C-alpha cells in the first residue's frame, strides 16, 4: 500500500475491482515505509476505512516500537489496527521477544508467513545432498536467495531430528511446523504456500492439531540453538542499520 492517501485509494480500488467485491475485511501495509511519515501512512489507512473499502487494518514486518506508534495513531484516527504479518517458524523466532508481547498488550494478532521456512521444515532437504529438482532452493527467480540461510548442514541435520516427533504424532513434518506456529496464542493464522492441491489439503489438517507441552519441549531440544531469535532482525531490510 502506498502511504500517499490518493495512491492508497487508487490501489485498493484496483484490488476491489479484481476481487469483484466492494470491500475487504483486512487491508495491510507491506513493510514499514521509512521514507514516509507514519502519520501519513495511518491517515491513508483511515481514509480507506472511512470510505468503507476496508473494515480493519494491519501491517507486515513491523518492529514492536513501530507497532506501538502505529496503534496509537490508529486509535487517534478512530480505526483499528488488528494484525501483524511477520515471518515466523520453528527456525525464525525473532518476533517472540518483543513483537509478540507488545502485540498481546495492544490487542494485535499475528498472521504469520513462511511457517514451514520455505519448505525446509518439511524435511525434504537433506544435509550434504543436492536440493530436490524443482524445489524453491533451485529456483533462482522464486526465493533461492531467501531459503539459502536455512540450508546449512547444521540446520538441516537439526530439522531431521524433528522427524521422530512428527512420526509419533502421526503427522508430516510440514503439519508439525504449521501446528507449532499456531500453538503460539498470539498467532491467529498462518499463510502457507502450496504447489499441488494435496499440499493444500494436508496443510489445512494442521489447523486441528494441538501440541502438548512435552511436544513443544521436544521440538526445542531437537533444534537446540539453531533457531534465529534476534529481535533486531524483525526490521524490514530497508530499515536496518548497517
Secondary structure as the mmCIF struct_conf table of DSSP 4:
data_model
#
loop_
_struct_conf.conf_type_id
_struct_conf.id
_struct_conf.beg_label_comp_id
_struct_conf.beg_label_asym_id
_struct_conf.beg_label_seq_id
_struct_conf.end_label_comp_id
_struct_conf.end_label_asym_id
_struct_conf.end_label_seq_id
BEND BEND1 UNK A 3 UNK A 4
HELX_RH_AL_P HELX_RH_AL_P1 UNK A 5 UNK A 19
TURN_TY1_P TURN_TY1_P1 UNK A 20 UNK A 20
BEND BEND2 UNK A 22 UNK A 22
STRN STRN1 UNK A 24 UNK A 28
BEND BEND3 UNK A 31 UNK A 31
TURN_TY1_P TURN_TY1_P2 UNK A 34 UNK A 35
BEND BEND4 UNK A 36 UNK A 36
HELX_RH_AL_P HELX_RH_AL_P2 UNK A 38 UNK A 50
TURN_TY1_P TURN_TY1_P3 UNK A 51 UNK A 52
BEND BEND5 UNK A 53 UNK A 53
STRN STRN2 UNK A 54 UNK A 59
BEND BEND6 UNK A 60 UNK A 61
HELX_RH_AL_P HELX_RH_AL_P3 UNK A 64 UNK A 77
TURN_TY1_P TURN_TY1_P4 UNK A 78 UNK A 78
STRN STRN3 UNK A 81 UNK A 84
STRN STRN4 UNK A 87 UNK A 87
BEND BEND7 UNK A 90 UNK A 91
STRN STRN5 UNK A 92 UNK A 92
TURN_TY1_P TURN_TY1_P5 UNK A 94 UNK A 98
HELX_RH_AL_P HELX_RH_AL_P4 UNK A 99 UNK A 106
TURN_TY1_P TURN_TY1_P6 UNK A 107 UNK A 107
STRN STRN6 UNK A 109 UNK A 113
TURN_TY1_P TURN_TY1_P7 UNK A 115 UNK A 119
HELX_RH_3T_P HELX_RH_3T_P1 UNK A 120 UNK A 122
TURN_TY1_P TURN_TY1_P8 UNK A 123 UNK A 123
BEND BEND8 UNK A 125 UNK A 125
TURN_TY1_P TURN_TY1_P9 UNK A 127 UNK A 128
BEND BEND9 UNK A 129 UNK A 129
HELX_LH_PP_P HELX_LH_PP_P1 UNK A 130 UNK A 132
TURN_TY1_P TURN_TY1_P10 UNK A 133 UNK A 134
BEND BEND10 UNK A 135 UNK A 135
HELX_RH_3T_P HELX_RH_3T_P2 UNK A 136 UNK A 138
TURN_TY1_P TURN_TY1_P11 UNK A 140 UNK A 143
HELX_RH_AL_P HELX_RH_AL_P5 UNK A 144 UNK A 147
HELX_RH_3T_P HELX_RH_3T_P3 UNK A 148 UNK A 150
BEND BEND11 UNK A 152 UNK A 152
HELX_RH_AL_P HELX_RH_AL_P6 UNK A 153 UNK A 160
TURN_TY1_P TURN_TY1_P12 UNK A 161 UNK A 162
HELX_RH_AL_P HELX_RH_AL_P7 UNK A 163 UNK A 169
TURN_TY1_P TURN_TY1_P13 UNK A 170 UNK A 170
BEND BEND12 UNK A 171 UNK A 171
HELX_RH_AL_P HELX_RH_AL_P8 UNK A 173 UNK A 182
TURN_TY1_P TURN_TY1_P14 UNK A 183 UNK A 183
BEND BEND13 UNK A 184 UNK A 184
TURN_TY1_P TURN_TY1_P15 UNK A 185 UNK A 186
STRN STRN7 UNK A 187 UNK A 191
BEND BEND14 UNK A 195 UNK A 196
HELX_RH_AL_P HELX_RH_AL_P9 UNK A 197 UNK A 205
HELX_RH_3T_P HELX_RH_3T_P4 UNK A 206 UNK A 208
HELX_RH_AL_P HELX_RH_AL_P10 UNK A 213 UNK A 223
TURN_TY1_P TURN_TY1_P16 UNK A 224 UNK A 225
BEND BEND15 UNK A 227 UNK A 227
STRN STRN8 UNK A 228 UNK A 228
HELX_RH_3T_P HELX_RH_3T_P5 UNK A 231 UNK A 234
BEND BEND16 UNK A 235 UNK A 235
HELX_RH_3T_P HELX_RH_3T_P6 UNK A 237 UNK A 239
#
